């Protein structure tokens, strides 16, 4: 379950120093990119009950990391309804809308 509070939404508080506020749909390209930046999201870590992510999974990404990925042409799609408005201090709403995930159905 994603989110600072593990409730499926990217809700944060001041103790979330990484600002995990943008809900993203994982892609193989973004998972490789994140790993290359030093944040391996695809490898399971049983000690933290983390199963590892795969393409299609939703995950709360740090707003500054998403912006970095955007600048590098690697930004994943965004689930706007699960993204916290604090992300707007780092990324414009227009950019998030440009990368909005359109769910099927």
matplotlib code that plots the C-alpha trace (Angstrom):
import matplotlib.pyplot as plt

x = [0.0, 1.5, 1.6, 3.4, 0.4, 0.0, -3.6, -3.4, -3.1, 0.0, -0.8, 2.2, 3.1, 6.1, 8.0, 8.1, 11.3, 11.2, 7.7, 6.3, 3.3, 3.0, 1.1, 2.7, 2.1, 5.4, 7.0, 10.0, 11.8, 11.1, 12.1, 15.4, 15.8, 15.1, 17.5, 20.2, 19.6, 20.2, 16.6, 15.9, 12.2, 12.0, 14.0, 12.0, 13.1, 11.4, 12.7, 10.5, 7.6, 8.4, 7.5, 9.3, 7.5, 6.7, 5.3, 1.7, 2.0, 1.1, 3.6, 4.0, 7.1, 9.0, 8.0, 11.6, 12.4, 9.4, 10.6, 14.1, 12.7, 10.6, 13.7, 15.5, 12.6, 11.7, 8.6, 6.0, 2.3, 0.5, -2.7, -4.0, -6.8, -4.2, -1.6, -1.3, -1.6, 1.7, 3.4, 2.5, 5.3, 7.7, 5.8, 3.1, -0.4, -0.1, 2.9, 1.0, -2.0, 0.2, 1.3, -2.1, -2.8, -6.2, -7.6, -9.4, -13.1]
y = [0.0, 3.3, 6.6, 8.0, 6.7, 3.6, 4.5, 4.6, 8.4, 10.5, 12.4, 13.7, 15.6, 17.7, 14.5, 13.4, 15.1, 13.6, 15.0, 11.7, 13.6, 12.6, 9.4, 7.8, 4.8, 2.9, 2.1, -0.1, 3.1, 5.0, 2.1, 1.8, 5.6, 5.7, 2.8, 4.7, 7.7, 5.6, 4.7, 1.0, 0.7, -2.7, -4.9, -6.4, -5.6, -8.1, -6.5, -3.5, -5.6, -3.9, -6.3, -4.3, -2.4, -3.5, -1.6, -0.6, -0.3, 3.0, 4.6, 7.9, 9.6, 12.5, 15.7, 16.8, 13.4, 13.6, 17.0, 15.7, 12.8, 15.3, 17.5, 14.3, 13.2, 10.2, 11.4, 8.7, 9.3, 10.9, 9.9, 13.3, 12.2, 10.6, 13.3, 15.8, 19.5, 20.1, 18.8, 22.2, 23.8, 21.9, 21.1, 23.2, 21.8, 22.2, 19.8, 17.3, 17.5, 17.0, 13.7, 12.7, 9.0, 8.2, 5.1, 2.6, 2.2]
z = [0.0, -1.0, 0.8, 3.8, 5.9, 3.8, 3.0, -0.8, -1.0, -1.1, 2.1, 4.0, 7.1, 8.1, 9.2, 5.6, 4.6, 1.1, 0.4, -1.0, -2.5, -6.1, -6.9, -10.0, -12.1, -12.3, -15.6, -16.3, -17.5, -14.4, -12.1, -13.9, -13.7, -10.0, -9.4, -11.3, -9.0, -6.0, -5.1, -6.0, -5.9, -7.8, -5.4, -2.5, 1.0, 3.3, 6.5, 5.7, 4.3, 0.9, -2.0, -4.7, -7.4, -10.9, -13.9, -13.4, -9.6, -8.0, -5.7, -3.9, -5.4, -3.8, -5.5, -6.1, -7.6, -9.9, -11.1, -11.6, -13.6, -15.6, -16.3, -17.5, -19.7, -17.5, -15.5, -14.9, -15.3, -12.3, -10.6, -9.8, -7.4, -5.1, -5.3, -2.4, -3.2, -1.4, -4.5, -6.1, -4.1, -6.4, -9.6, -11.4, -11.8, -15.5, -15.6, -13.4, -15.7, -18.8, -17.2, -15.8, -15.9, -17.6, -15.9, -18.1, -17.6]

ax = plt.figure().add_subplot(projection="3d")
ax.plot(x, y, z, "-o")
ax.set_aspect("equal")
plt.show()
